[in-house]
């Protein structure tokens, strides 16, 4: 509970509550105030990137398992994603940190995971963000804006159709929600 209440002993708290510190800047990056949210989700250090990459790899291996991709490693923490994998029969392709070649130059043409269902003509972009609970909506909006041009280009180039009545530019009703639900169920079964 103390982490959620921002009551852990950070430099920021030490400048405000007991007033034992005068500098509230982060010990690692020296850029922003050292708050719990900053440490877990905003500090541009190796530790943040390691957490981010581990979460992305776990999502990748779970998606691969769900769609029937043969994997070398069974455990998520040993999994090193290949840049392109396809399930048996070539119906679904998963791109990992791979730039999408587009006809026009767009600034953000590489999402962490792109799932392309060649048979159904659907596609899902997944870009992971490790964020505190206060920034979830902000991060989601940033990601939607960041990949808006890529979404439009993929729709055009790969002949992916936007759902009728969908104005959010969230262009897939693919079964990724079922995949995430199965991941949750598996996780909840473990002791």
Residue pairs with C-beta under 8 A, 6 or more apart in sequence:
2 8
3 36
4 133
6 13
6 35
6 36
6 37
7 13
8 36
10 34
10 35
10 36
10 39
11 21
11 23
11 24
11 25
11 26
11 27
11 33
11 34
12 24
12 33
12 34
12 35
12 38
13 35
14 20
14 21
14 24
15 21
15 22
15 23
15 24
16 24
24 33
24 34
25 31
25 32
25 33
25 34
26 32
26 33
26 34
26 38
26 39
26 43
27 34
28 43
28 45
28 47
29 43
29 44
29 45
31 44
32 38
32 42
32 43
36 132
37 132
37 134
37 135
40 130
40 132
41 48
41 129
41 130
41 131
41 132
41 135
42 48
42 132
48 130
51 130
52 128
52 129
52 130
54 77
55 128
55 130
56 81
56 112
56 113
56 128
57 76
57 79
57 80
57 81
58 76
58 77
58 79
59 113
59 126
59 128
59 183
60 79
60 81
60 94
60 96
60 113
61 71
61 73
61 76
61 79
61 81
62 76
62 179
62 182
62 183
63 94
63 113
63 115
63 176
63 179
64 71
64 85
64 94
65 71
66 179
66 182
67 87
67 92
67 94
67 115
68 87
68 88
69 85
69 86
69 87
69 88
69 94
70 88
71 79
73 79
73 80
81 96
81 97
82 96
83 95
83 96
83 97
83 98
84 93
84 94
84 95
84 96
84 98
85 93
85 94
85 96
86 92
86 93
86 94
90 118
91 117
91 118
91 119
92 115
92 116
92 117
92 118
92 119
93 115
93 116
93 118
94 113
94 114
94 115
94 116
95 111
95 113
95 114
95 116
96 112
96 113
97 110
97 112
98 110
98 114
99 109
99 110
100 109
100 110
100 111
100 114
100 150
100 153
100 154
101 109
102 109
102 150
102 153
102 157
103 153
103 157
104 153
106 149
106 150
106 153
107 149
108 146
108 147
108 149
108 150
109 150
109 153
111 125
111 126
111 127
111 147
111 150
112 126
112 127
112 128
113 124
113 125
113 126
113 127
114 123
114 124
114 125
114 126
114 154
115 123
115 124
115 126
115 174
115 176
116 122
116 123
116 158
117 123
117 174
120 174
121 158
121 159
121 160
121 161
122 160
122 172
122 173
122 174
123 154
123 158
123 160
123 171
123 172
123 174
124 172
124 174
124 176
125 147
125 150
125 151
125 154
126 176
127 143
127 146
127 147
129 139
129 140
129 142
129 143
131 139
144 168
144 169
144 170
148 169
151 169
151 171
152 169
154 160
154 171
155 161
155 162
155 171
160 171
160 172
161 171
162 169
162 171
163 171
163 172
163 173
